[in-house]
Amino acid sequence: IIQKDIVQFMKENKKTLEAALNHMIAIYLEKINTAPAISIKLEEKILRTYLKDDDKSEIIELEDGRCFYCNEKKLKFDEDHFIPWNYNSVTQQFNMVPACKTCNSSKNDNLSSENFLEKILERNRKLNNISYGYTEDGFKRQYYECKSAYHGDSQPLWSGVDSENSQ
């Protein structure tokens, strides 16, 4: 038996309660399928985060101080989301690569070609502390979901500023 005042409250706040329930269901479903996290993006509260210094140093060291994409030796790098931030909005070491300003600006919000996918998978096998439920199969699945659902299968993937250097 539900008390009368509770029933009245539910009637008066029906739209708010429905919205809250739908939001909670969306969040639950996105835990099963982490991308593209639409409900969180709709809140417009996602702030871009950055790697901790130790984690950033490790990915730069694993690339021997070179840009992940063009392979040029650099002193300063941007943190690039291999699978675009606008698709998954998760900043974790396994999805981050050091990119020179030129490559990072050129890549923008595009998905990299599959030769880079193999390169990041190989690199991720060497990371010391992979976190956030990372699995190689899960990362590949997210890459291909991004390729079809976000990037579009018919669009060419980003292959680098200079395709000779990016191979």
N, C-alpha and C positions, 0 to 999 in steps of 0.2 A: 504494500500500500504506500502510495506516494502522498505526502502531505500537500494540502491545498496551496500553501504559500510557495512551495517548490514548483508545482504545476504552473501557477501564475507567473513566477519568475521565468520559467522556460518559455511560456507563451510570449511574454514581453521581450525576451531576448533571443527569440528563435533564429533570426538571421545571423546574429553574432555567434551563437552557439554552433550553427551549421558551418559558418566560415572557419571557426576554430577547429571543429572536427575534421573538415576537409583538409585543412592545413596539416593537422597531425597525421592524417592518413597519407598525404603526399610525402611528408618527411619520412614516414615509415617505408613507403615504397621506394623512395630514393636511396634508402640504405641497402636495399636489395639490388637496385640498378643505380649506381652512384652518379651517372651522368645523364643529362646535363644539369641537374639540380635546379630545375626551374622554380620551384617554390621558394627556395632560398634567394635566388636572383630577383624574384618579384618583390621581395622585401626591401631590396636596394640597400642592404646593410652589409654587403660583402666588401670587406677591405682587403686590398692586396697585401699579402704577407710576404716576407722574405726569409731565406734560409738563415740559420744561425751561422756565425762566422766559421765554426769548425766544419760544419756540413758544406758550406760554400768552398772552403779551402780544400776539402777532400775531392770534390768534383773537379776543381781546377787542377789539382795534383794528378788525378787519374787521367786527365787529358794532357798532362805534361806542359801545362801553361799555354795551351793552344786552344783556339776557338773550336768548339765541337763541330762546327759546320765547314768552315773554310780551311781549318788546320793551320792557320797562321799564328805564330807566337805573338802574344800580347801581354801587356802589363795590367790592363784593366778589362774587366768583363761585365756584361749585363747578365742577369739571371734570366734565362729563357725557359719558359714552360714548353717542353717538347710537345706534349698534347696541349693545345692552346688553353690558356686560362679561361677564356670566355666559354669554353666547352665544359670544363670540369671544376674550375676555380679552386683547385687544391694545390697548394705549394708544398710539395714533399720532395726530398732529395732524389728519389728514383725518377721523377718527372722533370727535374731541373738540369740544365746544361749550361756551361759557360759559353757565351756567345759574344763575339766582338760587336761593336756598335753597328757596323755595316750589315752584318748578317742578321742581327736581332731586328733592326729597322726594316730590312728587306723581307724577312719572314713574317713580321707583323703578327697577324692572328691566323696564319695559315698552318696547315698540317704539313709536316716534312715528308719527303718521299720515303719509300720502304727501305732504301739502303741505309738511311739514318736510323730506322727502327731497329735493324739488326745491330747497328753500332751501339745504341743506347742499351739494348738488352745485354750485350756483351759487357758494357761498362757497369751495368747494375749488378752483375754477378760479382764484381770486385768491391762493391760498397761494404763498409763495415757494419752499419746499423740501418738496414732497410726496415722501414716502419709502415704504419698505417695499413696493415693487411695486404702488403704487396705480394703478388705472385706474378711470375713471368706470363703465365697464361692469361691472368686477369688484365695485365698491362696490354698484352697483344689484343685482347678482346676490346678493351677500351679504345685502342688505336683504330681498330677497324670499325667500331661503332661510330667514332668521331668521323672517320673517313666517309662513311655512307650517310649518317644522319645529320652531321653538322657541315662538313666540308662539301659533300656532294660527290658521288662516285664519278660523275662525268667531268668534274673540274680537275685540271692538272694539279698535282701536289707540288709544294715548294721544294726545289731541288738544289738550292744554294745560289749565292751571288755569282760564283764562277764555277760552273759545273765540272771543270777539270780539277779544281782544288777540292771540291766537296766530295769527290768519290773516295 
